[in-house]
Amino acid sequence: MNQIDENLSTADFVAGGGQAMARDQAPGHLLPDASTQELRSRWDQVQAGFVDEPRQAVQRADELVANAMKQIAEGFANERSKLESQWDRGDEVNTEDLRQALRKYRDFFQRLLSI
């Protein structure tokens, strides 16, 4: 049987409506570990500040959530742009390149749905 990749057969892919993920793959992190750690540290500061300044803490929490969402959106936009550049080369793209691109889009799509 032909394989889409080593973990996902064509039958699995088709049976899943083109949305099946490889059995041992999980969506990646939304942000780099360093950014995640920094955001968690900032959240701890926001939460600790609630006792003395509740309104300011809520305002800082809102800003922190907005910042995290912006970082996530920028990361996804950059990733999508990289994916597009891999296949959008006119007629120079062979079937194997397109297969790899579809596989990467599938992984990217699964990450989007995991939010």
ABEGO torsion letter per residue (X at the ends): XBBABAABBAAAAAAAGGABBBAABBBBBABBAAAAAAAAAAAAAAAAAAAABAAAAAAAAAAAAAAAAAAAAAAAAAAAAAAAAAABAEAABBAAAAAAAAAAAAAAAAAAAAX
